Amino acid sequence: MSTILVIANDIHGPQLRSDLLTIGHAAHFSDKARLSEVEIPHDPDLILLDIDASEEDVGVICRALRNREAARRSPILAIVDEERVRGLDFSSGVDDFIVKPYRLCEVEARMRLALWRDDRLVQTGIVKVGDILINVTRYEVRVRGAPIELTLKEYELLKYLVINRGRVFTRSDLLSQIWGYDYYGGMRTVDVHIRRVRSKLEVAGDSYIKTIRGVGYTFEPPLRGEANREM
């Protein structure tokens, strides 16, 4: 049984929560309008976010959730109208989406996929992408088998980018995720740590962390013979 936090309006939310209870999940409902006021259950296994076309932007709500310590690490599955799909900003924290109208069996399947991805990392403790291997239980990083010495923040920054590879994060996103909402350092902190991580990873001349000019950073391992994979 998984603990699911349903965030929706008071029209759709109670029914969605009831459906999740029926299929065996522990479900909590929070009205989006009161999100800043309510207490979020600590580390829900998954957050199900139902957004209507006329309501607040998905990215705004996701960023607000990621700034809440209790929900910072939970996968977010967004249920959106078709017209919103093209505008989805995955750098805001949304992990996957379902287009309305939907069936409960589709919601359950997408939830199982998101939970499986999360579980896989917890169970193995290993993330491997290209030549980079991260052992999350030992706080260890290796490139082509050679250990790389990183500070704790450098390690957390690299791990976050690797796990969310392909997504573009603004400096503000990374500052909030790695240093926390209450951190008062400037955006230059992110640039300095990115530069240090790059200098330690790219000893072989390969480029891993790409700068998206005017936006931020993304993790893109060089494409070579073996396809990227997560173990």
Order of alpha helices (4+ residues) and beta strands (2+ residues): beta-alpha-beta-beta-alpha-beta-beta-alpha-beta-beta-beta-beta-alpha-beta-alpha-alpha-beta-beta
